Amino acid sequence: MSGPKSGYDLKKDFEEQISHFWTESLGQIYPALKKLEKENLVTQKVVRQEARPDRKVYTVTPSGQQLFRDWLEQPAAPIKWRNELLLKVFFGTEMSTDAVLNHIVQLESEQKGVRQLYQYCEDEIDRRPGSPERKLYWKLALASGRHINKARLAWCREAKAAIHDYIENQTE
């Protein structure tokens, strides 16, 4: 993510490059850009456009680049998961078995799509210009997503089988 960018450009970069492990909404990006500008970590330039609204394009300042590099060197915060599906499964006795199964099937379907997205992303990494070192790190981040995707698909199969086994044992 280099060069001057608008908030929309940043959102698009997030979606195309890191969405499997990091998401941001425009509602988060624009306030963050305003805060960074106030702290002189980015500068803003208005770019006039024909037949479209003007674009605010932001460029990271040298002090912003240094702060970013310093942040990268700091230990990462512990991962805090919030998984609405698992919360619903946990309270599965409060809904029908079919509803629980539908939630799991929906996740499974989504994860099959994500699996295809990972392949597309890996192909894109190979096509994009970049140093072998940069490509290595991009692929390592992508590999984590692939492993999580595999685990989620395996969990879906296991969960569906366990529920079906439970149902069979209850009717005997």
N, C-alpha and C positions, 0 to 999 in steps of 0.2 A: 504494500500500500504506500506508494511513493508519489510525490508530485502534488501539485495543488488539486484539491477536490472539494466539491460541494457536499452538503449533508446527504443528498440523494446519491451522489457517487460513492460515498462511504458505505451507505446502506447496501448498494448494489455489490460493492466489493465484498462486504461481509457475507451476503447471500451466496455469491459465487465462489468464495475462497475459504471461508471458515465457518459456515453455517452449521456444520456437523458438530461443532463444539462451542460456538459462540454466536449469540444473536443479539442484535440491537434494533430497536424500533426508531423511526424518525423522531418520535416523541422523547427518546432518550438521547439521540445524537445531537439534535439542535441545541438543547439546553447545555449539553456538555461542551459543544463548540463555543457557545457564548461565554461559558465559564473559562474555558481555555484562552479565549481571546482577552477576557478581562485580566487574566493572569499573565498576559504577554507570552503565552506558549504557542499560540497560532496567530497569524494575521489574516485579515479578511480583505478581499478585493471584490468589488461588484463588477460582474461581466455582463455587458448589455447584449441582448439577443433580439433578433428580428422576430416579430410575431409571437414572442413568448415572453414570460416574465423574466426580469433580470435574475441572474444567478449569483449567489454569494459563494465565492470560492475561497477556501481556507488553505493556508500554507503553514507548515510547522516551522517555528522559529528555531534557531540553534539551541536556545535554552529549553525549548520544548523537546527537541531531539535528545538532548542530554538527559532530561528528566525521564523520558521514555526508556532510554538505555539503562539508566539507574534502576528504574522500576523492573525492567527485564531481569536484572541481576538479583533482585530480592526473591526470597522464597515465596512460592505460590501459596495462596490462602488454601486452607483445607476445602475439599470439595463438599458442597452442601447440596444434596439432591432433594428435589421436590418433584415427585412423580405422581400426578393425579390419578393415573390408571392404577398404580399399586395401592393408592389410598382407597380407591373404589373396590378393588379386589379384596383388600383387607376387610372391608365392610360388606362383603359379598352376601352374607346372610340377610342383609336388609333389602335385597333385590332378587329378582328371579335368576335362576341358573342360566337361562337363555341370555339375559342381559349381561351377565358376567362373561359368558362365552362370546357374545357379540363384541364386547370391549377388547377381548383378547384377539379375536379374528381381525378387528380393525387395526390393532397394533401390528399384527403379523403382516397385513396388507401394506401398511405404511412402511414397515421395515424392508419389505421386498423392494419397494420403490427406492428406499434409501440405499440399498445394496447396489442398485443400478446407478444411482447418483455417484457413489464412491468410485465406480469404474470410470465414469465420465470424468470425474475430478482427477483421477490418476492419469488418464489420457491427456487431460489439459495440462497437467504439470509437465508431462513429457514434451508437449508441443510448445509450451511457453519458453521464451528465452529466460535464462537464469543460470547461475553458477551451479555446478554439481553439488556444492555444499548446501546452497539454498534449497535445491530440489530434494536433497536428502531430508532436511528438516520438515519441508512441506509434506513429504511422503510419510515421515514418522507421525506427524499429527494426524494424517489421514488413516494410517494403520491403526491408531487407537480407535478411531470411529468404526473401522471395519470390524475390529474385535468386539466392540460393544454391540454392533449390529448383529454379528454372529450369535453372541450371547442372548440378545433379545429374541432372535428367531428361535433359538433352542429353547428358551424359556416358554415361548408361546406354544411350541409343540408339547413340551412337558406339561404345561398348565392345562391345555386342552385334554390331553390324555388322562391326567389325574382327575379332572372333573368328570370325564366320561366314565372312568373306572368307578368313581364315587357313585354316580347315577346308577350304573349297572348293579353295584353291590347293594344299593338301597331298594332296588326293585326285586331282588331275589328273595 
